[in-house]
Amino acid sequence: MNDGEVTLKLSKAEALVFFEWLSRTDNAEALPVEDPSERQVLWRIESQLEKALVEPLRPDYEDLVTAARRQVREAG
């Protein structure tokens, strides 16, 4: 197994939708994991998204998530 890094590309809308789902699921302590390592990976992704996104700090965050969800759905 190569210990290098993997880079994933998401649109801003996809990143925001995924961040919202991940943070909401994590806060409800409902992450669907079979092994603690999966939770660690999800937390790491959540942390990286949190650093990359400014939208969660905006007062219109819910509206931004709604628009992002619509954009992702329409993009198919």
LOMARKOL-73105 format. One record per atom (N, C-alpha, C, O): x negated, y negated, z; residue number from 1. Coordinates in steps of 0.001 Angstrom, whole numbers, always signed. Layout:
BEGIN
<mimar X="X" Y="Y" Z="Z" i="NUM"/>
...
//
This chain:
BEGIN
<mimar X="-843" Y="+1182" Z="+0" i="1"/>
<mimar X="+0" Y="+0" Z="+0" i="1"/>
<mimar X="-884" Y="-1240" Z="+0" i="1"/>
<mimar X="-1802" Y="-1350" Z="+812" i="1"/>
<mimar X="-616" Y="-2152" Z="-887" i="2"/>
<mimar X="-1350" Y="-3398" Z="-979" i="2"/>
<mimar X="-849" Y="-4352" Z="+101" i="2"/>
<mimar X="+357" Y="-4570" Z="+220" i="2"/>
<mimar X="-1755" Y="-4919" Z="+884" i="3"/>
<mimar X="-1361" Y="-5837" Z="+1957" i="3"/>
<mimar X="-1277" Y="-7284" Z="+1489" i="3"/>
<mimar X="-1241" Y="-8195" Z="+2316" i="3"/>
<mimar X="-1244" Y="-7510" Z="+191" i="4"/>
<mimar X="-1119" Y="-8862" Z="-339" i="4"/>
<mimar X="+247" Y="-9449" Z="-48" i="4"/>
<mimar X="+1080" Y="-8828" Z="+613" i="4"/>
<mimar X="+461" Y="-10629" Z="-542" i="5"/>
<mimar X="+1736" Y="-11306" Z="-338" i="5"/>
<mimar X="+2633" Y="-11144" Z="-1548" i="5"/>
<mimar X="+2163" Y="-10910" Z="-2661" i="5"/>
<mimar X="+3918" Y="-11272" Z="-1318" i="6"/>
<mimar X="+4921" Y="-11250" Z="-2372" i="6"/>
<mimar X="+5614" Y="-12602" Z="-2353" i="6"/>
<mimar X="+5998" Y="-13096" Z="-1292" i="6"/>
<mimar X="+5771" Y="-13189" Z="-3510" i="7"/>
<mimar X="+6457" Y="-14469" Z="-3615" i="7"/>
<mimar X="+7820" Y="-14244" Z="-4238" i="7"/>
<mimar X="+7936" Y="-13616" Z="-5290" i="7"/>
<mimar X="+8847" Y="-14758" Z="-3589" i="8"/>
<mimar X="+10204" Y="-14680" Z="-4109" i="8"/>
<mimar X="+10624" Y="-16064" Z="-4569" i="8"/>
<mimar X="+10297" Y="-17064" Z="-3930" i="8"/>
<mimar X="+11345" Y="-16123" Z="-5671" i="9"/>
<mimar X="+11855" Y="-17404" Z="-6143" i="9"/>
<mimar X="+13363" Y="-17430" Z="-5988" i="9"/>
<mimar X="+14071" Y="-16544" Z="-6467" i="9"/>
<mimar X="+13837" Y="-18457" Z="-5314" i="10"/>
<mimar X="+15267" Y="-18692" Z="-5147" i="10"/>
<mimar X="+15556" Y="-20119" Z="-5566" i="10"/>
<mimar X="+14722" Y="-21007" Z="-5393" i="10"/>
<mimar X="+16723" Y="-20335" Z="-6110" i="11"/>
<mimar X="+17142" Y="-21714" Z="-6338" i="11"/>
<mimar X="+17393" Y="-22347" Z="-4972" i="11"/>
<mimar X="+17519" Y="-21644" Z="-3970" i="11"/>
<mimar X="+17464" Y="-23649" Z="-4938" i="12"/>
<mimar X="+17760" Y="-24338" Z="-3680" i="12"/>
<mimar X="+19105" Y="-23876" Z="-3137" i="12"/>
<mimar X="+19260" Y="-23675" Z="-1932" i="12"/>
<mimar X="+20083" Y="-23706" Z="-4037" i="13"/>
<mimar X="+21411" Y="-23260" Z="-3604" i="13"/>
<mimar X="+21343" Y="-21853" Z="-3024" i="13"/>
<mimar X="+21943" Y="-21585" Z="-1983" i="13"/>
<mimar X="+20621" Y="-20956" Z="-3683" i="14"/>
<mimar X="+20487" Y="-19593" Z="-3174" i="14"/>
<mimar X="+19805" Y="-19580" Z="-1807" i="14"/>
<mimar X="+20225" Y="-18856" Z="-904" i="14"/>
<mimar X="+18761" Y="-20376" Z="-1662" i="15"/>
<mimar X="+18042" Y="-20444" Z="-384" i="15"/>
<mimar X="+18959" Y="-20954" Z="+724" i="15"/>
<mimar X="+18927" Y="-20441" Z="+1842" i="15"/>
<mimar X="+19762" Y="-21947" Z="+423" i="16"/>
<mimar X="+20660" Y="-22507" Z="+1429" i="16"/>
<mimar X="+21745" Y="-21503" Z="+1823" i="16"/>
<mimar X="+22063" Y="-21367" Z="+3004" i="16"/>
<mimar X="+22310" Y="-20805" Z="+844" i="17"/>
<mimar X="+23327" Y="-19791" Z="+1126" i="17"/>
<mimar X="+22730" Y="-18671" Z="+1970" i="17"/>
<mimar X="+23336" Y="-18231" Z="+2947" i="17"/>
<mimar X="+21544" Y="-18214" Z="+1592" i="18"/>
<mimar X="+20904" Y="-17133" Z="+2334" i="18"/>
<mimar X="+20549" Y="-17584" Z="+3745" i="18"/>
<mimar X="+20756" Y="-16839" Z="+4702" i="18"/>
<mimar X="+20017" Y="-18796" Z="+3884" i="19"/>
<mimar X="+19681" Y="-19317" Z="+5212" i="19"/>
<mimar X="+20914" Y="-19396" Z="+6093" i="19"/>
<mimar X="+20862" Y="-19013" Z="+7261" i="19"/>
<mimar X="+22016" Y="-19885" Z="+5557" i="20"/>
<mimar X="+23252" Y="-19998" Z="+6342" i="20"/>
<mimar X="+23712" Y="-18626" Z="+6814" i="20"/>
<mimar X="+24044" Y="-18449" Z="+7986" i="20"/>
<mimar X="+23733" Y="-17653" Z="+5902" i="21"/>
<mimar X="+24153" Y="-16305" Z="+6285" i="21"/>
<mimar X="+23215" Y="-15727" Z="+7337" i="21"/>
<mimar X="+23662" Y="-15169" Z="+8339" i="21"/>
<mimar X="+21917" Y="-15863" Z="+7105" i="22"/>
<mimar X="+20938" Y="-15269" Z="+8006" i="22"/>
<mimar X="+21001" Y="-15905" Z="+9392" i="22"/>
<mimar X="+20979" Y="-15193" Z="+10396" i="22"/>
<mimar X="+21079" Y="-17220" Z="+9462" i="23"/>
<mimar X="+21121" Y="-17880" Z="+10774" i="23"/>
<mimar X="+22436" Y="-17600" Z="+11488" i="23"/>
<mimar X="+22455" Y="-17424" Z="+12706" i="23"/>
<mimar X="+23535" Y="-17558" Z="+10740" i="24"/>
<mimar X="+24834" Y="-17257" Z="+11354" i="24"/>
<mimar X="+24869" Y="-15822" Z="+11885" i="24"/>
<mimar X="+25358" Y="-15575" Z="+12987" i="24"/>
<mimar X="+24357" Y="-14895" Z="+11110" i="25"/>
<mimar X="+24334" Y="-13491" Z="+11511" i="25"/>
<mimar X="+23392" Y="-13283" Z="+12686" i="25"/>
<mimar X="+23698" Y="-12530" Z="+13611" i="25"/>
<mimar X="+22250" Y="-13948" Z="+12647" i="26"/>
<mimar X="+21278" Y="-13843" Z="+13738" i="26"/>
<mimar X="+21855" Y="-14423" Z="+15029" i="26"/>
<mimar X="+21704" Y="-13826" Z="+16096" i="26"/>
<mimar X="+22508" Y="-15572" Z="+14943" i="27"/>
<mimar X="+23091" Y="-16195" Z="+16129" i="27"/>
<mimar X="+24190" Y="-15331" Z="+16744" i="27"/>
<mimar X="+24410" Y="-15368" Z="+17955" i="27"/>
<mimar X="+24876" Y="-14557" Z="+15910" i="28"/>
<mimar X="+25924" Y="-13664" Z="+16413" i="28"/>
<mimar X="+25330" Y="-12337" Z="+16883" i="28"/>
<mimar X="+26052" Y="-11431" Z="+17297" i="28"/>
<mimar X="+24018" Y="-12241" Z="+16813" i="29"/>
<mimar X="+23304" Y="-11007" Z="+17177" i="29"/>
<mimar X="+23885" Y="-9815" Z="+16434" i="29"/>
<mimar X="+24117" Y="-8752" Z="+17010" i="29"/>
<mimar X="+24114" Y="-10019" Z="+15133" i="30"/>
<mimar X="+24733" Y="-8983" Z="+14322" i="30"/>
<mimar X="+23889" Y="-8634" Z="+13101" i="30"/>
<mimar X="+24424" Y="-8198" Z="+12082" i="30"/>
<mimar X="+22578" Y="-8823" Z="+13197" i="31"/>
<mimar X="+21736" Y="-8469" Z="+12064" i="31"/>
<mimar X="+21826" Y="-6959" Z="+11826" i="31"/>
<mimar X="+21596" Y="-6169" Z="+12741" i="31"/>
<mimar X="+22159" Y="-6562" Z="+10599" i="32"/>
<mimar X="+22334" Y="-5141" Z="+10297" i="32"/>
<mimar X="+20985" Y="-4448" Z="+10075" i="32"/>
<mimar X="+20531" Y="-4321" Z="+8938" i="32"/>
<mimar X="+20356" Y="-4007" Z="+11147" i="33"/>
<mimar X="+19035" Y="-3397" Z="+11032" i="33"/>
<mimar X="+19036" Y="-1979" Z="+11596" i="33"/>
<mimar X="+19801" Y="-1648" Z="+12503" i="33"/>
<mimar X="+18169" Y="-1167" Z="+11042" i="34"/>
<mimar X="+17981" Y="+195" Z="+11546" i="34"/>
<mimar X="+16717" Y="+305" Z="+12375" i="34"/>
<mimar X="+16579" Y="+1222" Z="+13185" i="34"/>
<mimar X="+15789" Y="-630" Z="+12175" i="35"/>
<mimar X="+14494" Y="-574" Z="+12846" i="35"/>
<mimar X="+14107" Y="-1991" Z="+13260" i="35"/>
<mimar X="+14393" Y="-2939" Z="+12528" i="35"/>
<mimar X="+13472" Y="-2157" Z="+14402" i="36"/>
<mimar X="+13070" Y="-3491" Z="+14854" i="36"/>
<mimar X="+12197" Y="-4248" Z="+13845" i="36"/>
<mimar X="+12207" Y="-5479" Z="+13830" i="36"/>
<mimar X="+11458" Y="-3543" Z="+13018" i="37"/>
<mimar X="+10625" Y="-4217" Z="+12021" i="37"/>
<mimar X="+11478" Y="-4994" Z="+11027" i="37"/>
<mimar X="+11053" Y="-6039" Z="+10535" i="37"/>
<mimar X="+12677" Y="-4499" Z="+10724" i="38"/>
<mimar X="+13569" Y="-5199" Z="+9801" i="38"/>
<mimar X="+14005" Y="-6534" Z="+10392" i="38"/>
<mimar X="+14083" Y="-7536" Z="+9681" i="38"/>
<mimar X="+14287" Y="-6547" Z="+11685" i="39"/>
<mimar X="+14673" Y="-7783" Z="+12360" i="39"/>
<mimar X="+13522" Y="-8792" Z="+12307" i="39"/>
<mimar X="+13740" Y="-9982" Z="+12078" i="39"/>
<mimar X="+12307" Y="-8309" Z="+12520" i="40"/>
<mimar X="+11142" Y="-9189" Z="+12479" i="40"/>
<mimar X="+10992" Y="-9825" Z="+11100" i="40"/>
<mimar X="+10703" Y="-11016" Z="+10988" i="40"/>
<mimar X="+11188" Y="-9032" Z="+10057" i="41"/>
<mimar X="+11073" Y="-9560" Z="+8697" i="41"/>
<mimar X="+12155" Y="-10607" Z="+8448" i="41"/>
<mimar X="+11873" Y="-11665" Z="+7886" i="41"/>
<mimar X="+13378" Y="-10323" Z="+8857" i="42"/>
<mimar X="+14468" Y="-11277" Z="+8665" i="42"/>
<mimar X="+14206" Y="-12571" Z="+9435" i="42"/>
<mimar X="+14477" Y="-13659" Z="+8926" i="42"/>
<mimar X="+13684" Y="-12463" Z="+10650" i="43"/>
<mimar X="+13360" Y="-13667" Z="+11424" i="43"/>
<mimar X="+12266" Y="-14474" Z="+10727" i="43"/>
<mimar X="+12303" Y="-15704" Z="+10719" i="43"/>
<mimar X="+11300" Y="-13779" Z="+10147" i="44"/>
<mimar X="+10214" Y="-14482" Z="+9447" i="44"/>
<mimar X="+10755" Y="-15221" Z="+8220" i="44"/>
<mimar X="+10376" Y="-16362" Z="+7957" i="44"/>
<mimar X="+11632" Y="-14570" Z="+7484" i="45"/>
<mimar X="+12242" Y="-15228" Z="+6323" i="45"/>
<mimar X="+13074" Y="-16421" Z="+6779" i="45"/>
<mimar X="+13015" Y="-17489" Z="+6169" i="45"/>
<mimar X="+13841" Y="-16248" Z="+7837" i="46"/>
<mimar X="+14646" Y="-17350" Z="+8364" i="46"/>
<mimar X="+13764" Y="-18525" Z="+8758" i="46"/>
<mimar X="+14099" Y="-19678" Z="+8484" i="46"/>
<mimar X="+12656" Y="-18240" Z="+9392" i="47"/>
<mimar X="+11726" Y="-19285" Z="+9813" i="47"/>
<mimar X="+11137" Y="-20022" Z="+8606" i="47"/>
<mimar X="+11015" Y="-21247" Z="+8620" i="47"/>
<mimar X="+10779" Y="-19281" Z="+7582" i="48"/>
<mimar X="+10213" Y="-19910" Z="+6389" i="48"/>
<mimar X="+11249" Y="-20774" Z="+5678" i="48"/>
<mimar X="+10929" Y="-21859" Z="+5193" i="48"/>
<mimar X="+12480" Y="-20299" Z="+5616" i="49"/>
<mimar X="+13543" Y="-21095" Z="+5010" i="49"/>
<mimar X="+13818" Y="-22354" Z="+5829" i="49"/>
<mimar X="+14049" Y="-23430" Z="+5278" i="49"/>
<mimar X="+13791" Y="-22203" Z="+7139" i="50"/>
<mimar X="+14029" Y="-23345" Z="+8032" i="50"/>
<mimar X="+12983" Y="-24441" Z="+7798" i="50"/>
<mimar X="+13303" Y="-25628" Z="+7845" i="50"/>
<mimar X="+11750" Y="-24042" Z="+7548" i="51"/>
<mimar X="+10676" Y="-25003" Z="+7281" i="51"/>
<mimar X="+10818" Y="-25646" Z="+5909" i="51"/>
<mimar X="+10434" Y="-26800" Z="+5719" i="51"/>
<mimar X="+11374" Y="-24896" Z="+4941" i="52"/>
<mimar X="+11452" Y="-25366" Z="+3565" i="52"/>
<mimar X="+12687" Y="-26220" Z="+3278" i="52"/>
<mimar X="+12680" Y="-27025" Z="+2347" i="52"/>
<mimar X="+13733" Y="-26051" Z="+4063" i="53"/>
<mimar X="+15000" Y="-26731" Z="+3793" i="53"/>
<mimar X="+15211" Y="-27926" Z="+4731" i="53"/>
<mimar X="+14996" Y="-27821" Z="+5939" i="53"/>
<mimar X="+15627" Y="-29041" Z="+4171" i="54"/>
<mimar X="+15986" Y="-30199" Z="+4997" i="54"/>
<mimar X="+17491" Y="-30263" Z="+5236" i="54"/>
<mimar X="+17953" Y="-30957" Z="+6141" i="54"/>
<mimar X="+18247" Y="-29542" Z="+4425" i="55"/>
<mimar X="+19709" Y="-29596" Z="+4492" i="55"/>
<mimar X="+20285" Y="-29237" Z="+5860" i="55"/>
<mimar X="+21248" Y="-29878" Z="+6280" i="55"/>
<mimar X="+19747" Y="-28246" Z="+6579" i="56"/>
<mimar X="+20342" Y="-27923" Z="+7883" i="56"/>
<mimar X="+20309" Y="-29069" Z="+8888" i="56"/>
<mimar X="+21042" Y="-29042" Z="+9877" i="56"/>
<mimar X="+19483" Y="-30060" Z="+8653" i="57"/>
<mimar X="+19391" Y="-31201" Z="+9566" i="57"/>
<mimar X="+20318" Y="-32351" Z="+9162" i="57"/>
<mimar X="+20467" Y="-33323" Z="+9902" i="57"/>
<mimar X="+20923" Y="-32236" Z="+8011" i="58"/>
<mimar X="+21778" Y="-33323" Z="+7526" i="58"/>
<mimar X="+23170" Y="-33238" Z="+8144" i="58"/>
<mimar X="+23667" Y="-32145" Z="+8415" i="58"/>
<mimar X="+23792" Y="-34382" Z="+8363" i="59"/>
<mimar X="+25131" Y="-34387" Z="+8965" i="59"/>
<mimar X="+26195" Y="-33748" Z="+8064" i="59"/>
<mimar X="+27234" Y="-33304" Z="+8553" i="59"/>
<mimar X="+25941" Y="-33701" Z="+6755" i="60"/>
<mimar X="+26905" Y="-33109" Z="+5823" i="60"/>
<mimar X="+26528" Y="-31671" Z="+5452" i="60"/>
<mimar X="+26836" Y="-31200" Z="+4357" i="60"/>
<mimar X="+25861" Y="-30987" Z="+6378" i="61"/>
<mimar X="+25368" Y="-29630" Z="+6125" i="61"/>
<mimar X="+26461" Y="-28688" Z="+5651" i="61"/>
<mimar X="+26256" Y="-27954" Z="+4684" i="61"/>
<mimar X="+27605" Y="-28688" Z="+6297" i="62"/>
<mimar X="+28692" Y="-27777" Z="+5912" i="62"/>
<mimar X="+29137" Y="-28022" Z="+4475" i="62"/>
<mimar X="+29403" Y="-27078" Z="+3732" i="62"/>
<mimar X="+29218" Y="-29286" Z="+4089" i="63"/>
<mimar X="+29591" Y="-29615" Z="+2707" i="63"/>
<mimar X="+28523" Y="-29128" Z="+1730" i="63"/>
<mimar X="+28844" Y="-28649" Z="+642" i="63"/>
<mimar X="+27262" Y="-29251" Z="+2117" i="64"/>
<mimar X="+26165" Y="-28802" Z="+1265" i="64"/>
<mimar X="+26201" Y="-27281" Z="+1092" i="64"/>
<mimar X="+25948" Y="-26771" Z="+1" i="64"/>
<mimar X="+26515" Y="-26569" Z="+2161" i="65"/>
<mimar X="+26618" Y="-25110" Z="+2079" i="65"/>
<mimar X="+27784" Y="-24719" Z="+1172" i="65"/>
<mimar X="+27660" Y="-23807" Z="+355" i="65"/>
<mimar X="+28901" Y="-25399" Z="+1315" i="66"/>
<mimar X="+30065" Y="-25115" Z="+470" i="66"/>
<mimar X="+29720" Y="-25323" Z="-999" i="66"/>
<mimar X="+30064" Y="-24495" Z="-1843" i="66"/>
<mimar X="+29044" Y="-26421" Z="-1305" i="67"/>
<mimar X="+28647" Y="-26703" Z="-2687" i="67"/>
<mimar X="+27637" Y="-25677" Z="-3187" i="67"/>
<mimar X="+27709" Y="-25255" Z="-4341" i="67"/>
<mimar X="+26702" Y="-25273" Z="-2340" i="68"/>
<mimar X="+25705" Y="-24275" Z="-2724" i="68"/>
<mimar X="+26376" Y="-22930" Z="-3008" i="68"/>
<mimar X="+26028" Y="-22251" Z="-3975" i="68"/>
<mimar X="+27315" Y="-22555" Z="-2182" i="69"/>
<mimar X="+28033" Y="-21294" Z="-2399" i="69"/>
<mimar X="+28761" Y="-21304" Z="-3743" i="69"/>
<mimar X="+28732" Y="-20324" Z="-4488" i="69"/>
<mimar X="+29408" Y="-22419" Z="-4033" i="70"/>
<mimar X="+30116" Y="-22554" Z="-5293" i="70"/>
<mimar X="+29141" Y="-22440" Z="-6467" i="70"/>
<mimar X="+29415" Y="-21753" Z="-7451" i="70"/>
<mimar X="+28011" Y="-23119" Z="-6350" i="71"/>
<mimar X="+27000" Y="-23096" Z="-7410" i="71"/>
<mimar X="+26472" Y="-21676" Z="-7643" i="71"/>
<mimar X="+26304" Y="-21254" Z="-8787" i="71"/>
<mimar X="+26214" Y="-20951" Z="-6569" i="72"/>
<mimar X="+25722" Y="-19575" Z="-6708" i="72"/>
<mimar X="+26776" Y="-18680" Z="-7340" i="72"/>
<mimar X="+26462" Y="-17875" Z="-8217" i="72"/>
<mimar X="+28028" Y="-18815" Z="-6901" i="73"/>
<mimar X="+29115" Y="-18015" Z="-7487" i="73"/>
<mimar X="+29251" Y="-18285" Z="-8984" i="73"/>
<mimar X="+29393" Y="-17357" Z="-9780" i="73"/>
<mimar X="+29208" Y="-19553" Z="-9357" i="74"/>
<mimar X="+29400" Y="-19931" Z="-10755" i="74"/>
<mimar X="+28223" Y="-19508" Z="-11635" i="74"/>
<mimar X="+28389" Y="-19269" Z="-12831" i="74"/>
<mimar X="+27043" Y="-19418" Z="-11039" i="75"/>
<mimar X="+25861" Y="-19007" Z="-11803" i="75"/>
<mimar X="+25884" Y="-17510" Z="-12092" i="75"/>
<mimar X="+25185" Y="-17017" Z="-12978" i="75"/>
<mimar X="+26715" Y="-16792" Z="-11313" i="76"/>
<mimar X="+26893" Y="-15360" Z="-11526" i="76"/>
<mimar X="+25738" Y="-14597" Z="-11070" i="76"/>
<mimar X="+25727" Y="-13371" Z="-11178" i="76"/>
//
